[in-house]
Amino acid sequence: MASTRSTTLLAAPALALATLLLAGACGNSTNENAVTTDGPASEAATSADRISLADDFTTGSTRPVWEFPLSVDGWTLTVIDQDGVNQLSRAGGLFTSFQLDQGTQGGDDEGNSRAYLDTYYSAQQNSPGVESVSAADPTTTTLPSDRGDLEFLSQEVQYTTTNGTTYHSRMLVRSLDTNVLVLQYAAPEDEWSEAEWEKLTADVRVQLG
């Protein structure tokens, strides 16, 4: 797609560390372009279809992609379609989508999704820039797609950097065959808000093709 690409991947060093750990730990990013929009997202399927983690979705030759907002009030688009990454930033916060090659065989969407959360948590624990990290048990949530509601694993993580700042991260992960989709909102703990998450995800969709 024709667009201006930013060379600034991340704005906050501590969050940059966390996000780069994710990209490095979770596999190679794809070159498949996400769909970006500066208006309301396309309509998701209107049926009651739900693609659960137990469904072990088969993508075939069509890669799943994010439909990611170009514009959210108070946020700046800093990355667009760079190696499978899109990102909005403001002050100390980042909102990032990843489209990654899973690097393993598909067929266990729930197990592979959980493995990605575990890998990210382990990477945080072993990072020299992180002093402590804690994570809640994963829960499930859904985001709309062109084939119905797509189920994700969701996990809340708090981590404190060596400079004493504590961050809150919400990460959604869904393995889809040999691909994985990740959505993360991270910010200093005193700036993170549920209302901001709702605003950021209002126009987020997944295109399964």
C-alpha positions in Angstrom: 0.0 0.0 0.0 1.2 3.5 -0.7 2.0 5.2 2.6 4.7 7.2 4.4 6.7 4.9 6.6 8.2 6.0 9.8 11.7 5.0 10.7 11.0 5.6 14.4 9.9 2.2 15.8 9.5 3.2 19.4 9.3 6.3 21.5 10.0 5.1 25.1 13.2 3.1 25.8 11.6 0.8 28.4 8.7 0.0 26.2 11.0 -0.4 23.3 12.8 -3.1 25.2 9.6 -4.9 25.9 8.3 -4.7 22.3 11.5 -5.7 20.8 11.7 -8.6 23.1 8.3 -9.7 21.9 9.3 -9.4 18.2 12.5 -11.3 18.8 11.1 -14.0 20.9 8.0 -14.7 18.9 9.4 -15.4 15.5 9.9 -13.6 12.2 7.5 -10.8 11.2 5.6 -11.2 8.0 5.8 -9.0 4.9 2.0 -9.1 4.5 0.6 -5.5 4.7 -2.0 -4.8 7.3 -5.0 -2.8 6.3 -5.0 0.6 7.9 -7.9 2.9 8.2 -8.5 6.5 9.3 -12.3 5.9 9.7 -14.7 3.3 11.0 -13.4 -0.2 10.4 -15.1 -2.5 7.8 -18.0 -4.4 9.0 -17.3 -7.7 10.7 -19.4 -10.8 10.0 -22.9 -10.2 11.1 -23.6 -13.8 12.0 -23.1 -15.3 15.5 -20.0 -17.1 14.3 -17.2 -17.4 16.9 -13.8 -18.8 16.0 -12.6 -20.2 19.3 -9.1 -21.1 20.3 -10.1 -24.8 20.1 -11.1 -24.5 16.4 -7.5 -24.7 15.2 -8.1 -22.4 12.3 -6.5 -23.2 8.9 -5.4 -20.2 7.0 -4.3 -21.8 3.7 -2.5 -19.4 1.4 -4.1 -16.3 2.8 -2.3 -14.8 5.8 -4.4 -13.2 8.5 -3.9 -9.4 8.8 -4.8 -6.7 11.2 -7.1 -3.8 10.3 -5.4 -1.1 12.3 -6.5 2.5 12.9 -4.4 5.3 11.3 -5.8 7.9 13.6 -6.9 7.7 17.3 -7.4 10.9 19.2 -4.4 11.8 21.4 -2.1 9.3 19.7 0.5 9.5 16.9 1.0 6.9 14.2 4.7 6.1 14.4 4.9 2.8 12.5 2.9 1.6 9.5 3.4 -1.8 7.9 7.0 -2.2 8.9 7.9 -5.9 8.9 4.5 -6.8 10.1 4.3 -4.1 12.8 1.9 -1.1 13.2 2.1 1.2 16.1 0.5 4.2 17.8 2.3 6.1 20.5 1.8 8.9 23.0 3.9 10.1 25.9 5.0 6.9 27.7 2.4 4.6 26.0 2.5 2.3 23.0 -0.3 0.5 21.1 1.2 -2.1 18.7 0.0 -4.9 16.4 2.2 -7.7 15.2 1.8 -10.2 12.3 4.3 -12.9 12.8 5.4 -16.2 11.3 4.9 -18.7 14.1 8.0 -20.7 13.2 6.2 -23.9 14.3 3.7 -26.2 12.7 0.0 -25.2 13.2 -2.8 -27.3 14.6 -2.8 -26.2 18.2 -4.1 -22.6 18.3 -4.7 -22.5 22.1 -1.4 -24.2 23.0 0.7 -22.1 20.6 -1.0 -18.9 21.8 -0.2 -19.7 25.4 3.4 -20.6 24.4 3.8 -17.1 23.0 2.6 -15.5 26.2 5.0 -17.7 28.2 7.9 -16.8 25.9 7.2 -13.1 26.3 7.0 -13.4 30.1 10.3 -15.4 30.1 12.0 -12.8 27.9 10.9 -10.1 30.3 12.2 -12.0 33.3 15.6 -12.4 31.7 15.9 -8.9 30.4 18.7 -6.8 32.0 16.5 -3.7 31.8 13.7 -5.3 33.9 14.0 -5.6 37.6 10.8 -7.5 38.3 7.8 -8.9 36.4 4.5 -10.4 37.3 1.7 -11.7 35.2 -2.0 -12.6 35.8 -3.4 -15.9 34.5 -4.5 -15.6 30.9 -8.1 -15.1 30.1 -10.0 -15.2 26.8 -11.5 -12.3 24.8 -12.7 -11.7 21.3 -12.1 -9.2 18.5 -14.2 -8.9 15.4 -13.1 -10.4 12.1 -14.5 -10.8 8.6 -15.6 -14.3 9.6 -17.0 -13.6 13.0 -15.7 -13.1 16.5 -12.1 -14.3 16.8 -11.0 -15.6 20.2 -7.7 -14.5 21.7 -5.8 -15.3 24.8 -5.3 -12.1 26.9 -2.8 -11.5 29.7 -2.1 -8.6 32.0 1.6 -8.1 32.8 3.3 -5.6 35.2 7.0 -5.1 35.0 9.3 -2.7 36.8 12.4 -1.4 35.0 15.8 -0.8 36.6 15.0 3.0 36.7 12.1 2.2 39.0 9.2 2.8 36.6 6.4 0.2 36.6 4.6 -0.5 33.4 1.3 -2.3 32.7 0.9 -4.3 29.5 -2.2 -6.0 28.1 -1.3 -8.5 25.4 -3.7 -10.4 23.1 -2.3 -13.4 21.2 -3.9 -15.7 18.7 -2.1 -18.4 16.9 -3.7 -19.1 13.5 -2.2 -22.1 11.7 1.5 -21.1 11.1 0.8 -17.4 11.8 0.3 -15.5 15.0 -1.4 -12.2 15.7 -0.4 -10.1 18.7 -2.0 -6.8 20.0 -0.4 -5.0 22.9 -1.1 -1.8 24.8 1.6 -0.9 27.3 2.1 2.3 29.4 3.3 3.4 32.8 1.0 1.9 35.4 -0.4 5.3 36.5 -1.2 6.2 32.9 -2.7 2.9 31.7 -6.5 3.0 31.5 -9.3 0.7 30.4 -11.0 3.6 28.7 -8.0 4.2 26.6 -7.9 0.5 25.6 -11.5 0.7 24.5 -10.7 3.8 22.4 -7.7 2.2 20.8 -9.4 -1.1 19.9 -12.7 0.4 18.7 -11.8 0.1 15.1 -9.5 -2.9 15.2 -10.5 -5.9 13.2 -8.8 -9.0 11.8 -9.1 -10.0 8.2 -8.9 -13.7 7.7 -9.7 -13.7 4.0 
